Amino acid sequence: MAKSRGGSAGDGGDAADRVYNQILTEMDGMRAKNKVFVIGATTRKIIMHKAILQLDRLDHLIYIPLPDAQVQ
């Protein structure tokens, strides 16, 4: 959902950008409230927009690596 903004014409990028901007606005408004947790997960962090990963929006970023062969 929070992938980098913009895209080619006709791919729905404008609508996705509006939704993304709303998510950022809501996250910024949550800072003043207590006991609000935002949990997200991705397998493609590289395409996420950097604004969502800023530490003033998310206090903790946790990397969980793939399991090794023994665990699999």
Backbone as a chain_set.jsonl record, in Angstrom:
{"seq": "MAKSRGGSAGDGGDAADRVYNQILTEMDGMRAKNKVFVIGATTRKIIMHKAILQLDRLDHLIYIPLPDAQVQ", "coords": {"N": [[0.814, -1.193, 0.0], [1.858, 1.315, 0.828], [3.692, 2.124, -1.168], [6.291, 3.687, -3.136], [5.452, 6.918, -4.338], [3.641, 8.037, -7.267], [3.618, 7.157, -10.766], [2.965, 5.462, -13.861], [0.804, 6.918, -16.331], [-2.663, 6.256, -16.061], [-2.51, 4.079, -14.384], [-3.827, 4.193, -12.005], [-2.458, 5.624, -10.171], [-2.862, 8.24, -9.161], [-5.111, 8.011, -7.473], [-4.093, 6.169, -5.64], [-2.027, 7.713, -4.572], [-3.526, 9.676, -3.233], [-4.776, 8.149, -1.254], [-2.521, 7.228, 0.098], [-1.435, 9.678, 1.012], [-3.447, 10.341, 2.821], [-3.147, 8.283, 4.699], [-0.615, 8.956, 5.761], [-1.261, 11.434, 6.906], [-3.116, 10.644, 8.874], [-1.448, 9.03, 10.46], [0.347, 10.954, 11.383], [-1.377, 12.449, 12.978], [-1.884, 10.679, 15.021], [0.175, 10.758, 16.817], [-0.224, 12.456, 18.983], [-2.008, 11.079, 20.505], [-2.483, 8.582, 23.032], [-1.513, 5.161, 23.449], [-1.879, 4.064, 20.879], [-1.301, 1.839, 18.365], [0.46, 1.097, 15.465], [0.785, -1.365, 13.212], [2.583, -2.908, 10.735], [3.468, -4.855, 7.854], [5.756, -6.1, 5.447], [7.086, -7.639, 2.535], [8.554, -6.397, 0.774], [10.27, -4.08, 1.325], [11.952, -2.354, -0.018], [10.494, -0.996, -1.998], [8.857, 0.67, -0.623], [7.652, 3.89, 0.306], [9.815, 6.366, 1.56], [8.859, 8.16, 3.456], [6.993, 6.88, 5.073], [8.541, 5.283, 6.63], [9.912, 6.864, 8.387], [11.301, 7.656, 11.573], [9.84, 9.341, 13.205], [7.287, 8.73, 12.673], [7.034, 5.968, 12.891], [8.014, 4.275, 15.668], [9.577, 2.004, 16.046], [11.335, -0.163, 13.938], [11.336, -3.371, 12.913], [13.272, -5.989, 11.839], [12.735, -9.117, 10.527], [14.356, -11.882, 9.705], [14.443, -14.332, 7.018], [13.79, -17.755, 7.806], [16.437, -20.064, 8.582], [17.809, -22.947, 6.828], [17.698, -25.152, 8.559], [15.617, -24.565, 10.339], [13.493, -24.381, 8.612]], "CA": [[0.0, 0.0, 0.0], [2.644, 2.542, 0.97], [4.852, 2.107, -2.038], [6.701, 4.999, -3.61], [4.381, 7.612, -5.058], [3.792, 8.289, -8.692], [3.55, 5.98, -11.624], [2.602, 5.795, -15.224], [-0.574, 7.372, -16.511], [-3.644, 5.208, -16.226], [-2.33, 2.937, -13.483], [-4.491, 4.447, -10.732], [-1.481, 6.231, -9.275], [-3.419, 9.413, -8.485], [-5.958, 7.535, -6.377], [-3.199, 5.572, -4.644], [-1.338, 8.822, -3.904], [-4.461, 10.309, -2.296], [-4.924, 7.233, -0.114], [-1.245, 7.258, 0.807], [-1.367, 10.956, 1.729], [-4.369, 10.257, 3.954], [-2.509, 7.424, 5.704], [0.425, 9.751, 6.426], [-1.943, 12.435, 7.732], [-3.659, 9.947, 10.044], [-0.334, 8.624, 11.318], [0.861, 12.157, 12.037], [-2.344, 12.837, 13.995], [-1.886, 9.706, 16.116], [1.29, 11.028, 17.722], [-0.732, 13.121, 20.187], [-2.867, 10.158, 21.251], [-1.774, 7.506, 23.719], [-1.907, 3.765, 23.266], [-2.238, 3.757, 19.498], [-0.251, 1.046, 17.758], [0.355, 0.846, 14.03], [1.609, -2.519, 12.882], [2.569, -3.194, 9.31], [4.427, -5.87, 7.42], [6.004, -6.132, 4.011], [8.201, -8.443, 2.044], [9.194, -5.567, -0.255], [10.591, -2.792, 1.941], [12.681, -1.516, -0.959], [9.602, -0.156, -2.797], [8.053, 1.529, 0.252], [8.026, 5.3, 0.331], [10.639, 6.655, 2.741], [8.11, 8.945, 4.445], [6.297, 5.994, 6.012], [9.545, 4.633, 7.467], [10.566, 7.83, 9.272], [11.154, 7.28, 12.974], [8.831, 10.148, 13.898], [5.993, 8.082, 12.422], [7.13, 4.61, 13.44], [9.063, 4.277, 16.69], [10.436, 0.828, 15.927], [11.309, -0.967, 12.724], [11.885, -4.667, 13.295], [13.562, -6.866, 10.71], [12.66, -10.544, 10.834], [14.929, -12.547, 8.529], [13.909, -15.628, 6.631], [14.365, -18.833, 8.613], [17.502, -20.813, 7.92], [17.397, -24.256, 6.31], [17.413, -26.067, 9.667], [14.305, -24.224, 10.885], [12.485, -24.661, 7.592]], "C": [[0.853, 1.251, 0.0], [3.878, 2.515, 0.089], [5.144, 3.515, -2.538], [5.624, 5.611, -4.484], [4.705, 7.775, -6.523], [3.711, 7.001, -9.489], [3.166, 6.413, -13.011], [1.135, 6.177, -15.303], [-1.496, 6.179, -16.689], [-3.493, 4.034, -15.279], [-3.004, 3.139, -12.135], [-3.587, 5.118, -9.722], [-2.012, 7.428, -8.52], [-4.276, 9.003, -7.297], [-5.098, 6.938, -5.271], [-2.451, 6.656, -3.883], [-2.245, 9.505, -2.895], [-4.653, 9.444, -1.053], [-3.66, 7.263, 0.738], [-1.093, 8.546, 1.617], [-2.283, 10.951, 2.946], [-3.79, 9.389, 5.065], [-1.448, 8.205, 6.467], [-0.188, 10.795, 7.345], [-2.487, 11.795, 9.0], [-2.547, 9.53, 10.999], [0.25, 9.818, 12.058], [-0.066, 12.603, 13.155], [-2.368, 11.898, 15.19], [-0.823, 9.991, 17.155], [0.795, 11.626, 19.033], [-1.572, 12.187, 21.053], [-2.024, 9.064, 21.895], [-2.343, 6.153, 23.327], [-2.47, 3.46, 21.879], [-1.054, 3.025, 18.885], [-0.544, 0.878, 16.275], [1.32, -0.287, 13.724], [1.466, -2.781, 11.389], [3.616, -4.241, 8.983], [4.58, -5.789, 5.91], [7.115, -7.121, 3.705], [8.993, -7.646, 1.011], [9.476, -4.166, 0.276], [11.237, -1.827, 0.942], [11.757, -0.606, -1.777], [8.742, 0.768, -1.942], [8.561, 2.962, 0.212], [8.739, 5.606, 1.64], [9.88, 7.413, 3.821], [7.418, 8.057, 5.471], [7.275, 5.374, 7.001], [10.254, 5.588, 8.419], [10.284, 7.487, 10.726], [10.198, 8.181, 13.737], [7.423, 9.623, 13.618], [5.965, 6.679, 13.027], [8.297, 4.587, 14.421], [10.048, 3.133, 16.522], [10.237, 0.174, 14.568], [12.017, -2.271, 13.062], [12.058, -5.516, 12.042], [13.509, -8.31, 11.188], [13.172, -11.282, 9.597], [14.197, -13.841, 8.202], [14.525, -16.702, 7.522], [15.466, -19.558, 7.837], [16.992, -22.208, 7.537], [17.016, -25.219, 7.427], [16.017, -25.825, 10.233], [13.199, -24.557, 9.886], [12.163, -26.121, 7.584]], "O": [[0.584, 2.17, -0.773], [4.978, 2.841, 0.535], [4.327, 4.422, -2.376], [4.969, 4.923, -5.266], [5.852, 7.67, -6.959], [3.735, 5.901, -8.936], [3.058, 7.606, -13.295], [0.332, 5.804, -14.448], [-1.16, 5.215, -17.377], [-4.268, 3.081, -15.357], [-2.788, 2.352, -11.214], [-3.916, 5.175, -8.538], [-1.661, 7.626, -7.357], [-4.17, 9.597, -6.224], [-5.352, 7.178, -4.091], [-2.257, 6.537, -2.674], [-1.793, 9.878, -1.813], [-4.686, 9.955, 0.066], [-3.734, 7.318, 1.966], [-0.671, 8.509, 2.772], [-1.93, 11.5, 3.989], [-3.925, 9.718, 6.243], [-1.387, 8.125, 7.694], [0.311, 11.018, 8.448], [-2.333, 12.35, 10.088], [-2.69, 9.662, 12.214], [0.609, 9.708, 13.231], [0.404, 13.088, 14.184], [-2.827, 12.281, 16.266], [-0.921, 9.501, 18.28], [1.349, 11.327, 20.091], [-1.817, 12.486, 22.222], [-0.983, 8.673, 21.367], [-3.501, 6.032, 22.929], [-3.421, 2.69, 21.737], [0.067, 3.535, 18.886], [-1.666, 0.555, 15.885], [2.525, -0.173, 13.953], [0.357, -2.862, 10.86], [4.542, -4.474, 9.761], [3.639, -5.448, 5.194], [7.975, -7.389, 4.544], [9.969, -8.137, 0.444], [8.976, -3.18, -0.265], [11.076, -0.613, 1.06], [12.192, 0.46, -2.212], [7.976, 1.568, -2.479], [9.763, 3.204, 0.099], [8.315, 5.156, 2.705], [10.231, 7.315, 4.997], [7.274, 8.451, 6.628], [6.877, 4.98, 8.097], [11.116, 5.158, 9.186], [9.176, 7.08, 11.076], [9.775, 7.815, 14.834], [6.468, 10.043, 14.271], [4.961, 6.27, 13.609], [9.438, 4.85, 14.042], [11.231, 3.284, 16.826], [9.109, -0.014, 14.113], [13.182, -2.26, 13.458], [11.112, -5.732, 11.284], [14.177, -8.672, 12.157], [12.504, -11.305, 8.564], [13.434, -14.367, 9.012], [15.672, -16.565, 7.947], [15.43, -19.65, 6.61], [15.875, -22.589, 7.888], [16.1, -26.024, 7.258], [15.312, -26.776, 10.571], [12.104, -24.964, 10.273], [11.332, -26.566, 6.793]]}, "num_chains": 1, "name": "protein.A"}
